[in-house]
Amino acid sequence: MVSSINSVRKRPMADRLVKQVLFRSVQNYNILPLTSCCNVSCLFCSHRQNPAGIEAYFLPPLDWETVEDLVMFLSPQKKIVIGESATRIMEGEPFTHPRMMDILRLLRDKFPLTGIQLTTNGTLLDEKKVSLLKSLEPLEINLSLNSCSPGMRQIIMHDNLAEEALKAPARLQVAGISYHGSIVPMPWITGWQDLAQTVFFLEEKGARTIRVFLPGFTRYTEEKLQPPPGWEKELLAFLKDLREKCSVPLTIEPPGLLDLKPIITGVIKGSKAEAAGLRRGQMIISINGLTPFSRVEAFRLLSEPGKYEIKVTDGGTEHIIILEVCPGEKSGLVMDYDLPLSLATEILNLTKKAEKVLVLASEWGEPLLREALHKTMRPGIDITIVPVPNRTFGGTIKSAGLLLVEDFLKVIEDYVQDQEKPDLLVLPGLAFDDRGRDLRGRNYQDLVERTGCRAVLV
């Protein structure tokens, strides 16, 4: 979402709430929050121009004792993530934490073999830090570059260290540190040439993949920052053309998928998948004789060590490809995220205790969920799937995580005017925290009281 820097509401959290949210982030997601402080101010920052009353928590740099307490609850079985957020804590630039390098040493001492994933804007990645990062492998960097032009980084990120940030890709490349580049494109401000140059700059500097995050805009976005009509269609066409020319896998998020076909988005250069003969655009028909349910399931199957016989189709021609993934290796396969089979199974299991089920989905998720249930649903089950517009945020927002109780309530009230009232409401869990509260603190049980329908989160 885009907004004015002055509109961000930074609310220091009470001690009890701080601990709850921090430990939930660590225990549920293996994310180690360190600070909400940031040394840039991006026009596309997701905390800009929120509706009134949205809960977004600002976290000052954590003290050393708190960091040590949190580290005790990290899992060594999953990668440790720093610089991202899956809760209502505002993510910041991790290298602004005064003891960032000490924290990384602490993590490596406690978890010598666990991968660490760092998201950074690159401004503070000097040669000394890059050298230390190399000594702390295995780790991976997500580099939010956004533009390869110092002038454009200054405009869209208010980055006073743009020249230094643009040295980061080469430093990581020379050090041999695996990294992924990311771009939030705003070509109506930077120009189309800047977007293309940034993609090819990251390709030249050794990025493993390039992630393009489509910017979101709410009804509160300043008019001067809003894109022109038809921008999304034009941008997607431009990115499709870039994908054809770029040798590095280029992903678009959200991918705007309408089906669950396990089509390969890209293959990382030098990977096992590339050596085996897998290529972008191929569709996986079967893996060791099993038909994958979706992209997610195909990727999951091929992420485990083992030897795989993969049947793919490419332009109507079927091929058999043998892929062997050894322990500790990654296949190098890149696929868009759609839906796991477990989600469809969970919803279908709920129908055993209800005769008429109303499934409420985000506008992005609805077509995928509809196909998933169609593929798995038994005859005689009465399930209706309805997309829920993000009326509160408005603009181009279509995600489940930004839906509020009032958005769901409007759709339910409209539905029951013409249809029989459902026995069960199925709501996306992404819209609520672990206490069942939406982004304004309203509990989903309010829907039960207002509609008289039982409700569950999935």
Salt bridges, closest charged atoms under 4 A:
GLU55 OE1 - ARG88 NH1 3.16
GLU55 OE2 - ARG437 NH2 2.47
GLU91 OE1 - HIS47 NE2 3.35
ASP102 OD2 - ARG99 NE 3.20
ASP102 OD1 - ARG105 NH1 2.89
ASP126 OD2 - LYS129 NZ 3.52
GLU137 OE1 - LYS134 NZ 3.07
GLU140 OE2 - HIS180 NE2 3.09
GLU140 OE1 - LYS330 NZ 3.63
ASP159 OD2 - ARG153 NE 2.76
GLU164 OE1 - LYS167 NZ 3.70
GLU164 OE2 - ARG171 NH1 2.73
GLU204 OE2 - LYS205 NZ 3.87
GLU222 OE1 - LYS224 NZ 3.88
ASP241 OD2 - LYS245 NZ 2.98
GLU244 OE1 - ARG280 NH2 3.43
GLU253 OE2 - ARG211 NE 2.98
ASP259 OD1 - ARG295 NH2 3.11
GLU297 OE1 - ARG300 NH2 2.84
GLU329 OE1 - LYS272 NZ 2.74
ASP338 OD2 - ARG295 NH1 3.14
GLU366 OE2 - ARG370 NE 2.64
ASP382 OD2 - LYS356 NZ 3.47
GLU406 OE2 - ARG440 NH1 2.55
GLU406 OE1 - ARG442 NH1 3.93
GLU413 OE2 - ARG450 NH2 3.45
ASP414 OD2 - LYS410 NZ 2.69
ASP433 OD2 - ARG88 NH1 3.79
ASP433 OD2 - ARG437 NH1 2.70
ASP434 OD1 - ARG24 NH1 3.10
ASP446 OD2 - ARG442 NE 3.09
